[in-house]
Amino acid sequence: MNKDKVAGLLGNTGIEIGCFHEHGKASEAYVEVTFIQDDGFRWDTIVPYVNRRAGLSIESEEQLAAYLKSLKPYFQETAMCDWRDAERKVWEATKADVTKEFFFALLTFKPVIEFPPNDNPARRIQDIKDAGYTVATIPNYKGRKSARILLPVPKLSEMGYETFTPQFKARVIRLLNGINAYECRPTAPKGLIPDHKFSEVRWDKNTRSENPMTMTDQEVVRKFQLLDNQRNQQKREVCRNCFQTGRRGVIYGIPFFYKGGERWDEEIPAVGKNAEKGCEGCAWYDIERWRSELTKLIDGKRH
């Protein structure tokens, strides 16, 4: 992203930009921004412009300038106070007591380093992001550890990966015969999670809209596999690493791909509907198909 070009496009809008930052592990990118209102009120913050998990992917200077202009009204003093009061009431009514305290700590809209004691603070922050809130990470804030900052802006479209109603989850498990794809055996329904074969890290807004809960049985079978929570999380990390490095994942330590090779095909888009072609052949994309293709190869060599 060209800083000078973005600054030029912003002109005299009362929006000033600073340094750009990347949070590689989370596949996120941010820019330092100062919003200056007509009444003189100003606010320094960090604005994410790439957040794959939430479907935010701004790729050009023109898009970024337009996005920042759209955010400016939310950084008026009155608007910020109203947003804080409304969201505090929402969280006061929830039973998520642990995550609630983390959210309240962020309501200053300023960088926060110290949070309430917790065994897994990153999980609490992710829970807030998953609820649709925009939280930026500031690496090595003032030479110390990373800080988080909450933005008083409308929620992003639901979390990048979908949640399922109990009815839809039961339907997926029924259609896939309750088979854990990784273990290749029937598993108790409570231990299974419907997993999108096409990793959410490569989705865009249009891709997400093509995964409605009203899909046909044939679409469900084509789009989903069943995994337990541990393997589902493992797949997320493998896919995120593939997205960041271009090195496709392996399973059981076996470097076999029934389509493509160890590296992501650079002629295939990194995100969007057509990116799914780059996932085909990877074990994690469709474990059952991968196992079947590998078995055919082994049987062919035996004969």
Secondary structure, 3 states (H helix, E strand, C coil): CCHHHHHHHHCCCCEEEEEEEEEHHHCEEEEEEEEECCCCCEEEEEEEEEEHHHCEECCCHHHHHHHHHHHHHHHCHHHHHHHHHHHHHHHHCCCCHHHHHHHHHHCCCCCECCCCCCCCHHHHHHHHHHCCCCEEEECCHHHCCCEEEECCCCCCCCCCCCCCCHHHHHHHHHHCCCEECCCCEECCHHHCEEEECCCHHHCCHHHHHCCCCCCCHHHHHHHEEEECHHHHHHHHHHHHHHHHHCECCCECCECCCCCCCCECCCCCCCCCHHHHHHHCCCCCCCHHHHHHHHHHHHHHHHC
